[in-house]
Amino acid sequence: MSQPSTLQQSVTTGQQTSTQGAALVLGSAIVWSFGGTLARFLSIEDGWTVVFWRSLFAALFLIGFMLLRDGPRGTITLFRNMGLPGIAVGLCFATASTSFILALAFTTVANIVLIQAGVPLIAALIGWIVFRERVSLLTWLAIAAVIGGVAIMVSDSMSGAVSPIGDALAILIAFVFALATVITRRYAHVRMTPAACFGTVVAGSVAAIMASGLSVTLPELGILVTFGALNFGLGLAFFVTGARLIPSALAALLGTAETILAPLWVALIHGEIPSLNTIFGGTIVLIALLSYLGIEMWRQRRAAA
């Protein structure tokens, strides 16, 4: 009688853990989806100034998060144990967060987040090139569809409707996030919360050097606190905590909520309507990604059964 009861409790605990992880990852996607909307409220001309303040408040939030969760000694241990993989992931986060702010001055929010939707497939491509990981025919087809969709989206920059710098930065964001994903998979035992914090410190330090000035008005400072601590820092804390509890395919699938919601918030609040090429190309990217992740999750469940 005790064995079935113990097994039932184990299954229930596993389901609760998976539900918590899914809720945290979905929460991170929803929180991050407001990034472009918050940035559009700022009238600061120098993007490096925004990067500095956003990174500063994100770093303070993440340090407070780790101190509350792990205590002072645990926080120091996390930083000591992250090693080179954590440093590499932190540099990827620093590059991505900086590029996001700078790209907003050149292209639309929709272009940035829709190009980012291809991160899981770009990660598969990097894994094949660097580590010779096997890539299925389905993945190759999805990668081809994403490349085609992104090509349609960036065609606006070729015609002069959008700056090519903005789309280039958006592609860089997708690449470094994919690289961070590959590194995280290879070193799954490394906790990446301190890596995320390290990335915000690096981004803030570089921005402090590059910025023409760091002074902001009090209302702008209030927006920057929300932009850094809640949008960036809280989103990172949700993601790195929840992604460890669920399959990577499910995490990527839930992450598409940001891709769908971010252009919607900007369109509703700021009237920034995506171009037809962005909508068409982004639709191709989303269909390819959702189809790939749906089949991948079905395969994982079948293999587990």
Number of C-alpha atoms within 10 A of each C-alpha: 5 7 8 9 10 11 11 12 12 12 12 12 12 13 12 12 15 18 14 17 24 23 18 23 30 26 21 27 27 22 23 25 27 20 23 22 22 16 19 16 13 14 11 15 10 15 21 24 23 28 27 27 24 29 31 23 23 32 25 16 21 23 19 15 17 19 15 12 11 14 13 14 9 14 19 14 13 20 18 11 15 21 12 10 20 27 18 19 26 26 22 23 26 27 20 23 21 26 22 23 20 20 24 20 17 17 23 23 30 26 29 28 25 29 29 24 27 28 24 27 23 24 21 21 22 18 21 13 11 9 11 10 12 12 12 10 9 14 21 14 13 23 22 15 20 27 19 15 26 26 15 19 28 25 17 20 18 11 10 9 12 19 18 19 15 24 25 17 23 27 23 19 27 24 22 21 23 24 24 22 22 22 18 18 13 13 14 12 11 18 19 26 25 27 27 26 27 24 27 31 22 22 27 26 15 15 22 17 12 14 15 13 12 13 11 15 8 9 9 15 16 11 15 27 19 18 27 26 22 20 23 26 30 21 23 25 23 20 23 20 17 23 21 18 18 16 14 17 19 18 24 21 20 21 22 22 20 24 25 20 19 24 25 21 19 24 16 11 11 12 11 17 16 18 16 12 18 24 18 15 25 28 16 21 27 21 15 24 24 18 14 20 22 14 13 17 16 12 12 12 10 9 8 7 6
